[in-house]
Amino acid sequence: MNWHAVRAIYRFEMARTFRTVVQSILTPVLTTSLYFVVFGSAIGSRMTDIDGIPFAAFIVPGLVMLSVLTESIGNASFGIYFPKWSGTIYELLSAPVSTAEIVLGYVGAAATKSIMIGLIILATSAFFVPLSVLHPLMMLGFLALTALTFSLFGFLLGIWATSWEKLQFVPALIITPLTFLGGSFYSIDMLPPVWRTITLFNPVVYLISGFRWSFYGQSAINPLVSITMVVLIMVVCLALIAWIIRSGWRLRH
C-alpha cells in the first residue's frame, strides 16, 4: 500500500475544504439550523410527542443524517469529477497508484468532511433541543459507516457523470426526496400499512432508523437490519468502483 499517495490525495481534498470553509462547512450547518428553528421551535411546540420523544428532539437524527448523506455524496462526486473535467485524471491514472489507494484518498477525505459536519450539526442542535444519546459509540460508528458508504456512492456518481448537470441530478432529485420520505420528520409506524410497506423499499429509511436508535434506544426497524443494509450498499459500491477503475469506463475515454 502506497500510503504516500493516499496521504497526498487526502491532504489535497481536505485543503480544498478549508479554503472554502463558508461553502463547505458553514452553509450546511446554517441550513440545518434553520430546520431546527422552523420545525423544532415553531412547529415542534405544537406537535405531540412521537414514541414518547419530543418532536424537536425526534427530528435531530434525521436532520443530521440528511446533511451527512448530502455532503458525503457531494464531496466525493465533486472530488473525482473535477479531475475528469479538467483532464488531470490522466496524471493520476498513469501514476503508480492502485485502485484501493485512489479510493482511500478521495473517499477518506469526503467521509472525514461529512463526519465533521455531522458532529458540528449535532453540537449545534444542543442549543435548540435537549439532546441525549443513549449509545454514543453506536452513534459514532453508524455515522462513520454511513459517511463512508455514501462517499463511495458519491465517488461512483462522480465517475458516472458526464456533465455538471448530471452531477447534481441524483443528489437533488433522488437522494434528498428519499431522505425526506425516509422518516426524517416522522416515524414510519405512523403510516398506513400499505404505505409503510412501500416505504421499506427506501434504503434511507434503514439509515435514519438505525441512527435514531442510537439516540433514543427505539426504532421502527431493528438496528441490526439497518447496519446490514448500510454494509450491503457499501459492498455494491466497492465492487462497482473496482470494476470501473480497472476497465477505465468513463475515465480514459
N, C-alpha and C positions, 0 to 999 in steps of 0.2 A: 504493500500500500504506500503510495507516494503522498505522504502527509503534507509535504511542502506545497504540492499542487492544490490539495484540498484547502489548506490554510490560506493560500493566495486567493482562490475563488471566494472563500468565505469572507475574508477581510475586505475584498473589493466590494462585495454586495453589502456588507454591514456599513462600510464607509459611505456608500451611496445613501443609505438610510439616514445617517447622522448629518449628511449635507442637506437633507430636505426634512428636517425634524417637523416642521409645521404640517407638511403634507403627509408624511409617513406616520407620525405618532399623534400630534396634537389634533388633527382633523377627525380621525375616528373616535378619539376619546371625547371630544366635544359633541360629536354627533350622537354618541351613545348617551352622554349626559342629558341631552335633550329628551331622549326617550324616557329617562328616569323622571325628568321634570314633568313631562306630559302624562305618561302612563302611570308613573309611580305616585306623584304628588296630586296632580289634578284629577285624574280618573281613578287612581287606586283608592283614594279616600272614599269613593262612592261604591266600590266593588266589595263583594263579600269575600271571605277567605276561601282559598282553594285547597282542599285536603288539609284544612287546619292551618294553612300558611297564608299570611297577609299577601294580598295581590302584589304589592310593591316589591316584596321580597321574593315572591314566586317567580317573577319575570327576570330576576337577576341572572340566573344561569343561562336562560335563553338569549338574553342580550349579549352576554359575554361570548357565547358560542356563535352568535350571528357575526360579531366582529372578528373572531378568530377564523371562522370559515372564509369570510370575505377577504381578510388580509392575507391569509395563507395562500389562497388561490391567486390573488392579485400580485403579491410579491414574487412568487415563484414563476408565474407565467410571464411577467414582465422581465424577470431576470434572464430567462433563456431566450425570449422572443427578441429582445433588443439586439443581442449579438447576431441573430439571424438577419434582422432588418438592416443592420449596419455592415454586415459582411465579416465581422471579426470572429464569427463562429468557426471559420476555416482555420484560424490560428489555433483554436482550442482543439479541433478535431485532428490537426496534424501534429500536435504536441504529444509527448509520451505520457498521456494521461488516460487512465482507463475509464470505462463506463461508471464504475462504482465511485471513482474519485470525483467525476463531474457531478454526479447526482448528489453526493455527500456535500460538496461545496455549495451548490445552488440551493438545494432543498434544506440543508442545515441552516443556512443564513435566513431563508424565508421562514422556517419554523421558529427560529430564535426571535425574529422580529414579531411574529404573531403571538408568541408566548409573552413577550414583553408587553405588548398592547393589551392582551387579555388580563394580565396581572395589574396593569395600571387602571384599567376599567373596573376591575374587581375592587381595587382600593378606593377608586372614586365612588363606587356605589355605596360604600360605607358611610359617606356623607349624606346620602339621601334616604337610606333604609337601614334598620337594624339587621345586620348580617351575621349569620352563623354558619360555620362549615363543620359538619359532624365528622367527615372523613377527609381531612386535609391532604393526606398522602394520595388517596384515591383521586381527589380533585386535581392535584398537580399532575399525576400520572395520566389521567384521562385528557387533561388539557394538552399535555405534551404529545400524547398519541394522536389526538385529533389534529393538532397543528402540523405534525409530521406527515400524517396521511394526506391531508388536503394540500399541503405544499407539494407532495408528489403528484397529486391530481393537477395542481396548477402548472407544474413543470410539464406534465403531459399536454395540457392545454396550450402552453406556450409553443411547444413543438408543432402541434396540430394547426395552430392559427397561421393564416397566410396574410392577414391584414390586421390593423389596429381595431377595426370594427369587429372582426371575429374574436379578437382577444377579449373584448368587453361583452360579447354576446352571452356566453354561458354564465358568467357571474351575475349579470344584470337580469337576464330573462329566465334563468333556470335556478341558480343557487339561492338567490335572495327570495324568490317566491316559495321555494321548497322550505326555506328556513322559517318564513312567517307561517307557513301551513304545517310546520313540524312541531307545534306545541310551544313555541316561544312565549306566547301570551295566554295560553290556556292548557288545560290537561286534556289529553285525548279521551280520557274516560268521560268527559262531558259531552262527547259527540254521540249521535245516534249509532246503533250497531253497524249499519251499512257503511257509514262514513268512517267509522273507526277502523273497519276492516280495510277500506281503501287507503286510509292514512298510513297503515302499517307497511305499505309498499314504498313509502317515502323514507329513504335512508337517514335523512336528517332527524327524523323522529327518535331514532335509536341514540343518536349523539346527544341530543338535548335531554332525553330521559335519563341516560346514564350519568350525564354531568349533573343534572338536578338531584339525582340520588345521592351523590357525594356531598351535597349541601344539607339535605333535609332527611336523608335516610328512607325516602319513599319515592316511588316512581311507578308510572303506568306500565313500564316494561322492566323485566328482570335485568339488572346491570350486567350480568354475565352475557346476556344476549346482545346488549349494547356494545360491549367490548369485542365480542366475536364479530359483529358487523363492521366495526372500525378496522379490525385486523384483516378481514376479508377484502375490504376496499383497498387497503394498503398493499396486499399481496397482488391484486389485479393490476394496480398502478405500477408496481415494481416490475412485473412481468412485461407489461406493455412498453415501459421506458427502456428496459434492457433490449427488447427487440428493435425498437426504433433507433437507438443509438448504434447498435451493431449493423443494422441494414442501411442506416443513413436516410431513412424516409423523412422527407421534408427538411433535411439538414444539408445534404450535399447537392441537392438539386433545387 
